[in-house]
Amino acid sequence: MNTTFYFLKKTPVEIQMQIAGRIRAVRRKRKISQKKLSQLSGVSLGSLKRFEQKGEISFLSLIKIATVLGLDNELEHLFEDVPPLSIEEVIRGQD
């Protein structure tokens, strides 16, 4: 049995905080308040604040926020071009 080890560059919490920071930066760049984004997206203000502070949010709410900010295209293409992790994966993909 072939064992492949995956080394994370960042922890899941670090990734979620990075995404939350990017969304917050786009919101500010677009000059949209948290309250206005909440109203436009249908995501509660409390959920939006929790997301920006702790990175915690449902995937559906993230999609709603991204759509309002004009970022839905990035989510639509998430995981689209995933590179193989091993030569075995490349070989299996040719079958």
MIVEXLUM-457134 format. One line per 8 residues: number of its first residue (from 1); their letters; for each residue x, y, z of N, C-alpha, C. Coordinates in Angstrom, 1 decimal, decimal comma, always signed. Layout:
residues N
NUM> a> X Y Z X Y Z X Y Z ~ ... .
This chain:
residues 95
1> mnttfyfl> +0,8 -1,2 +0,0 +0,0 +0,0 +0,0 +0,9 +1,2 +0,0 ~ +0,6 +2,1 -0,9 +1,3 +3,4 -1,0 +0,7 +4,4 -0,1 ~ +1,6 +5,0 +0,8 +1,1 +6,0 +1,7 +1,6 +7,3 +1,3 ~ +0,7 +8,3 +1,0 +1,1 +9,6 +0,6 +0,9 +10,5 +1,8 ~ +1,9 +11,3 +2,1 +1,8 +12,3 +3,2 +1,5 +13,7 +2,6 ~ +0,5 +14,3 +3,2 +0,1 +15,6 +2,8 +0,6 +16,6 +3,9 ~ +1,3 +17,6 +3,5 +1,8 +18,6 +4,5 +1,1 +19,9 +4,2 ~ +0,3 +20,4 +5,1 -0,4 +21,6 +5,0 +0,5 +22,8 +5,2 .
9> kktpveiq> +0,4 +23,7 +4,3 +1,2 +24,9 +4,4 +0,5 +25,8 +5,5 ~ -0,8 +25,8 +5,5 -1,5 +26,6 +6,5 -2,6 +25,7 +7,2 ~ -3,0 +26,0 +8,4 -4,0 +25,3 +9,0 -5,4 +25,7 +8,5 ~ -6,4 +24,9 +8,7 -7,7 +25,3 +8,2 -8,2 +26,6 +8,8 ~ -7,8 +26,9 +10,1 -8,2 +28,1 +10,7 -7,5 +29,3 +10,1 ~ -6,2 +29,1 +9,7 -5,5 +30,2 +9,1 -6,1 +30,5 +7,7 ~ -6,5 +29,4 +7,0 -7,1 +29,6 +5,7 -8,4 +30,4 +5,8 ~ -9,2 +30,0 +6,7 -10,5 +30,7 +6,9 -10,3 +32,1 +7,3 .
17> mqiagrir> -9,4 +32,4 +8,1 -9,1 +33,8 +8,5 -8,6 +34,6 +7,3 ~ -7,8 +34,0 +6,5 -7,2 +34,6 +5,3 -8,4 +35,0 +4,3 ~ -9,3 +34,1 +4,1 -10,4 +34,3 +3,2 -11,3 +35,4 +3,8 ~ -11,6 +35,4 +5,1 -12,4 +36,4 +5,8 -11,7 +37,8 +5,6 ~ -10,4 +37,8 +5,8 -9,7 +39,1 +5,6 -9,8 +39,6 +4,2 ~ -9,7 +38,7 +3,2 -9,8 +39,1 +1,8 -11,2 +39,7 +1,5 ~ -12,3 +39,0 +2,0 -13,6 +39,5 +1,8 -13,8 +40,8 +2,5 ~ -13,3 +41,0 +3,7 -13,4 +42,3 +4,4 -12,7 +43,4 +3,6 .
25> avrrkrki> -11,5 +43,1 +3,1 -10,8 +44,1 +2,3 -11,6 +44,5 +1,0 ~ -12,2 +43,5 +0,4 -13,0 +43,8 -0,8 -14,2 +44,7 -0,4 ~ -14,9 +44,3 +0,7 -16,0 +45,0 +1,1 -15,6 +46,5 +1,4 ~ -14,5 +46,7 +2,1 -14,1 +48,1 +2,3 -13,7 +48,8 +1,1 ~ -13,0 +48,1 +0,2 -12,6 +48,7 -1,1 -13,9 +49,2 -1,9 ~ -14,9 +48,4 -1,8 -16,2 +48,7 -2,5 -17,0 +49,8 -1,7 ~ -16,5 +50,1 -0,5 -17,1 +51,1 +0,3 -18,6 +50,7 +0,7 ~ -18,7 +49,4 +1,1 -19,9 +48,9 +1,6 -19,8 +48,6 +3,1 .
33> sqkklsql> -20,7 +49,1 +3,9 -20,7 +48,8 +5,3 -21,1 +47,4 +5,6 ~ -20,8 +46,9 +6,7 -21,2 +45,5 +7,1 -22,8 +45,5 +7,1 ~ -23,4 +46,5 +7,6 -24,9 +46,6 +7,6 -25,5 +46,5 +6,2 ~ -24,9 +47,3 +5,3 -25,4 +47,3 +3,9 -25,2 +45,9 +3,3 ~ -24,0 +45,3 +3,5 -23,7 +44,0 +2,9 -24,7 +43,0 +3,4 ~ -24,9 +43,1 +4,7 -25,9 +42,2 +5,3 -27,3 +42,3 +4,7 ~ -27,7 +43,5 +4,5 -29,0 +43,8 +3,8 -29,1 +43,2 +2,4 ~ -28,0 +43,5 +1,7 -28,0 +43,1 +0,2 -27,8 +41,6 +0,0 .
41> sgvslgsl> -27,1 +41,0 +0,9 -26,9 +39,5 +0,8 -27,9 +38,7 +1,5 ~ -28,6 +39,2 +2,4 -29,5 +38,4 +3,2 -28,9 +37,6 +4,3 ~ -27,6 +37,9 +4,6 -26,9 +37,2 +5,6 -27,0 +38,1 +6,9 ~ -27,3 +37,6 +8,0 -27,5 +38,4 +9,2 -26,2 +39,2 +9,5 ~ -26,4 +40,4 +10,1 -25,3 +41,2 +10,5 -24,4 +40,5 +11,5 ~ -25,0 +39,7 +12,4 -24,2 +39,0 +13,4 -23,3 +37,9 +12,7 ~ -23,9 +37,2 +11,7 -23,1 +36,2 +10,9 -22,0 +36,9 +10,1 ~ -22,3 +38,0 +9,5 -21,2 +38,7 +8,8 -20,1 +39,2 +9,7 .
49> krfeqkge> -20,5 +39,7 +10,9 -19,4 +40,2 +11,8 -18,6 +39,0 +12,3 ~ -19,3 +37,9 +12,6 -18,6 +36,7 +13,1 -17,6 +36,2 +12,0 ~ -18,0 +36,3 +10,8 -17,2 +35,8 +9,7 -15,9 +36,7 +9,6 ~ -16,1 +38,0 +9,6 -15,0 +38,9 +9,5 -14,0 +38,8 +10,7 ~ -14,6 +38,5 +11,8 -13,7 +38,4 +13,0 -13,1 +37,1 +13,3 ~ -13,9 +36,0 +13,0 -13,4 +34,6 +13,3 -13,3 +33,7 +12,1 ~ -13,8 +34,2 +10,9 -13,7 +33,4 +9,7 -14,8 +32,3 +9,7 ~ -15,7 +32,3 +10,6 -16,8 +31,3 +10,6 -18,0 +31,7 +9,9 .
57> isflslik> -18,4 +30,9 +8,9 -19,6 +31,2 +8,1 -20,1 +29,9 +7,4 ~ -21,3 +29,8 +7,0 -21,8 +28,7 +6,2 -21,3 +29,0 +4,8 ~ -21,2 +27,9 +4,0 -20,8 +28,0 +2,6 -21,8 +28,8 +1,8 ~ -23,1 +28,6 +2,1 -24,2 +29,3 +1,4 -24,1 +30,8 +1,7 ~ -23,8 +31,2 +2,9 -23,7 +32,6 +3,3 -22,5 +33,2 +2,6 ~ -21,4 +32,4 +2,5 -20,2 +32,9 +1,8 -20,5 +33,2 +0,4 ~ -21,3 +32,3 -0,3 -21,7 +32,5 -1,7 -22,5 +33,7 -1,8 ~ -23,5 +34,0 -0,9 -24,3 +35,1 -1,0 -23,5 +36,4 -0,8 .
65> iatvlgld> -22,6 +36,4 +0,1 -21,7 +37,6 +0,3 -20,8 +37,8 -1,0 ~ -20,2 +36,8 -1,5 -19,4 +36,9 -2,6 -20,1 +37,4 -3,8 ~ -21,4 +36,9 -4,0 -22,2 +37,4 -5,1 -22,4 +38,9 -5,1 ~ -22,8 +39,4 -3,9 -23,0 +40,8 -3,8 -21,7 +41,6 -4,0 ~ -20,6 +41,1 -3,6 -19,3 +41,8 -3,9 -18,8 +41,6 -5,3 ~ -19,5 +40,8 -6,1 -19,0 +40,5 -7,5 -17,9 +39,5 -7,5 ~ -17,8 +38,6 -6,5 -16,8 +37,6 -6,5 -17,3 +36,2 -6,7 ~ -18,5 +36,1 -7,2 -19,1 +34,7 -7,3 -18,4 +33,9 -8,4 .
73> nelehlfe> -17,8 +34,6 -9,4 -17,1 +33,9 -10,4 -15,9 +33,1 -9,8 ~ -15,2 +33,7 -8,9 -14,1 +33,0 -8,2 -14,6 +31,8 -7,5 ~ -15,7 +31,8 -6,9 -16,2 +30,6 -6,2 -16,7 +29,6 -7,2 ~ -17,3 +30,0 -8,3 -17,7 +29,0 -9,3 -16,5 +28,2 -9,9 ~ -15,4 +28,8 -9,9 -14,2 +28,1 -10,4 -13,3 +27,5 -9,4 ~ -13,7 +27,5 -8,1 -13,0 +26,9 -7,1 -12,8 +25,4 -7,3 ~ -11,6 +24,9 -7,2 -11,2 +23,5 -7,3 -11,4 +23,0 -8,8 ~ -11,4 +23,9 -9,7 -11,6 +23,5 -11,1 -10,4 +22,8 -11,7 .
81> dvpplsie> -9,3 +23,4 -11,5 -8,0 +22,9 -12,1 -7,1 +22,4 -11,0 ~ -7,4 +21,2 -10,5 -6,7 +20,7 -9,4 -5,5 +19,8 -9,9 ~ -4,3 +20,2 -9,6 -3,2 +19,4 -10,1 -3,1 +18,1 -9,3 ~ -2,5 +17,1 -10,0 -2,3 +15,8 -9,3 -1,3 +15,9 -8,2 ~ -1,5 +15,0 -7,2 -0,6 +15,0 -6,0 +0,5 +14,0 -6,2 ~ +0,3 +13,1 -7,1 +1,4 +12,0 -7,3 +1,3 +11,5 -8,7 ~ +2,4 +10,8 -9,1 +2,5 +10,2 -10,4 +1,4 +9,1 -10,5 ~ +1,0 +8,4 -9,4 +0,0 +7,4 -9,5 -1,4 +8,1 -9,9 .
89> evirgqd> -1,6 +9,3 -9,4 -2,8 +10,0 -9,7 -2,8 +10,3 -11,2 ~ -1,7 +10,7 -11,7 -1,6 +11,0 -13,2 -1,9 +9,8 -14,0 ~ -1,3 +8,6 -13,6 -1,5 +7,4 -14,3 -2,9 +6,9 -14,3 ~ -3,5 +7,0 -13,1 -4,9 +6,6 -12,9 -5,9 +7,5 -13,8 ~ -5,5 +8,8 -13,9 -6,3 +9,7 -14,7 -6,3 +9,4 -16,2 ~ -5,3 +8,6 -16,6 -5,2 +8,3 -18,1 -6,1 +7,2 -18,5 ~ -6,6 +6,4 -17,5 -7,5 +5,2 -17,8 -8,8 +5,6 -18,4 .
